[in-house]
Amino acid sequence: MHLHRSVALRRTLFLLAALIVCQPAWAANRVALVIGNSAYKNAAALANPANDAAIVEETLKRAGFSVVQTRTDLQASEMRRALRDFADVARDSDVAVVYYAGHGIELEGTNYLIPTDATLERDTDVYDEAFSLERVLLAIEPARQLRLVILDACRNNPFADKMKRTVGSRAVSRGLARIEPATSNTLVAFAAKAGSTASDGGSKNSPYASALVKYIATPGMDLRRVFGFVRDDVMKATGNKQEPYVYGTLGGDDVPLVPAPAKEAAATAPQPAPPPLPATPPVSARAEIRHDYELALQIGNKDALNYFLAQYPDGYYASLAKLQLAKIDAEDKRAAAAEKARQAEQEQARLVNQGAQQTQLAKAASDLKAAQDARAEAEKARETAQQLAAQAEQRRREAEIAVARIGTQAGSAPSQEPPPNSEAKVAALPPPQTSAPAPPSKAELAKSVQAELRRVGCFSGPADGDWDAASRRSLELYNKNAGTTFDAKAASPEALDAIKLKSARVCPIICGSGQKRDGDRCVKITCGAGYFLNNDDECEKRRARPTPSAKLERRNRDPEEAPARPARPPKPEANAGGGGVGGGGGGIGFIPFFLP
């Protein structure tokens, strides 16, 4: 009975709530657009995207795609034209695939693909010089059966260090952001999961592209298994540093990009009813349950896990599935809390810029504080849920290894099943940490707060743990710019948690005398030849000193401008005017005398 139910589950696991059945992709008109951007003009060039585009193009052509358009090193106008032209091709297709290798960026939760001529001096330049992932999905939306976007674009943002922030609260994160496609039968595959970065690789091709072409054209292999194998290969090649991820859902049928020969021959033939399934011993049923759990775990969304729990509501793997669901719920709540805090920050900034009344500003500050507290709590809850799920998976792997070792020692075939009596022991998994960690000392807390204040631009002193006057002034400056009311007399855990949530500079840059602001730093003001720096930190032109000939010429031309030279007093003569002793002139005369 377990086996009957397991086979039915595997056939309908991806049908989910809408029960949308995707038609076999092997009978479809398949088209693809392949883009590889390597030669960036205003950022470091990437070695592999052009090579990756070449091997993906070759693989898709061998797979029988009717159209494969390949473009490399596209500037903005060329990329816009390529997407527009491919949208016309996809309109008459059953399956549309876009593969992009190059730089990508996430801004405010939206993913963008960067053309080779992008400058991105300011964060708002992204809207004008890059292409959103939604624009790519719009190009392939007309495809009738399957839409697939593959992004080997999760590398570090090359413009992050120089990009100016027009709004302090605007977040530019590393990697790409999680996406939930709005259209059914749509998959978006990332080379690295949301919030993490991918490696360009040290060889001719990136680790992701190398694994992708190894599996994607396998005849009859379902796409979900394809990306599962790609994930395993990439994690192995990168030492578990890079984990590919797939977003979106499909229906219940297998969806290969290349048909299995038997299926292609019998595509239009009526299918006979399957023979009745034989009864199997309990251990085989447990193996099928484990297989279905791993399949749901690979998909990694709520629908798949909930469907698994509907089929297997109790037992060992049901407990594991519930922990995975709790992890997804915690992540969703964290994302919602972060979005609410971002909106509260924007609302406060808007009121400050508009010069709103104090009552409105106070309410905005209170709302922001509540949103930040909720975000901090959601962050902690997510970390706890992730730890629980990770510990559960670790225990499962350890149990499977132990059982396999016992089976090998006993001379039987190794099994990957946990022992039957392990369900009661592992079903109720305890938290990974039973006692709270010791709180940090005052010096450690002060040092952490100082380091965070330096990160957001509110503190310039050393993070030495000495909460002095400069540290207090820096926290007061943070309160002023962030709209918070933390007590600046001492460092507090609440202030530390709030500052950690800031992803960008909070305090404005204040440069000293003789300096000016250049992005996120102060540089010395230099003046050109013939200019000097005045007391207002401005370059002022020096006045040329007149030459002696110019002075004489000016005096001859206008003698009235020449200053009158004062007359010299007459030299006094000896003994004149009774200047001797007792004379009426009051002077001191010269009296000769002789030595005996």
Beta strands, then each sheet from edge to edge (+ up, - down):
strand 1: 30-36
strand 2: 67-72
strand 3: 95-101
strand 4: 104-107
strand 5: 110-113
strand 6: 131-132
strand 7: 146-152
strand 8: 172-173
strand 9: 186-190
strand 10: 245-247
strand 11: 515-518
strand 12: 521-524
strand 13: 531-533
strand 14: 539-541
sheet 1: 2+ 1+ 3+ 7+ 9+ 10-
sheet 2: 6+ 5- 4+ 8-
sheet 3: 11+ 12-
sheet 4: 13+ 14-
end
